[in-house]
Amino acid sequence: MIIFHSTYNVTSHAHYNKPLLAYHSILRISDITSQNPGPRAPTNMWSPDTASLWQAQSDNEYIQLDNPAGLEFDYIAIARHNLFTEQISFLIIKDDNATGSEITIVNWQTVSDDGPIFIGLLGITSKRIRIYFQQSTSKKPIIAHIKMGKMLRLPMGVFVGEKPISLPSYVDSIVQTSESGQYLGRVNKSRWKTASISQKHNTQQFVYTELKPFIDHCAGTAFNNGTAQETFFYIPRPQKNAGTGNNIVDIIYGWTKGPIVPECQDAAGYMQWSVQIEGIV
């Protein structure tokens, strides 16, 4: 699910409907806390893996995201959760100076599936964010990973031949047959989503100044602010996702399959690059 807050004018950006990458996060481990910490600790939400989880310990609990340095951010994203399955709604508030003066920035929302959640915001520097949860059953909210930082918009749109993320799920399975060759069933060992990014005509300035930190992030060779390494959220067509009706919601939380290697495309110095992505179902 993708939400652009009402104060965020998605079309005002020069590349408003170009693919975006949400990889950079200002959150350090100590910046993520919850109202009632339990055995599934809130620090699990910093780790990029989706196997370790945070789980609320009480009804209608909140998680708190601190930003003591007042760094600017324009998105909050969540990977793996149970908010749709358990029909849990959420509210996001900001507290600019961490003094208890709360202002709602995203009103109570429900989600349409258990896929990744991306919330685009007007660039803000609030020192504290709280996400409140409201449940309709006895089931408590569960979250695996959360990022809060500055999104990276790519300069070129998607190209012909790129496949939608939301339609297929890839399966590694073992098919069982009898001695006579009859089909007995299939055992699925794993499932995953795939996507691809393909960019052409990127300027050298963009590649060296804006793309290079993303390349280092995916390779795990750089540590920027509190960013958990290697994983990211990818949205191919943000504006298409922001509306309702028949718009396709394509978003993946994943990792690169192989290195990103930009290369010169022509004599003018423009560059091209591509990469395959795998992500959670």
Helices and strands as residue ranges (DSSP letters): E 2-4, G 10-12, E 20-22, G 29-31, E 32-34, G 42-45, E 54-55, E 62-66, E 73-81, E 89-95, E 103-109, E 117-124, E 128-134, E 142-149, E 152-153, E 170-177, E 183-202, H 204-206, I 207-211, H 212-219, E 232-235, H 238-242, E 252-257, E 263-264, E 271-279
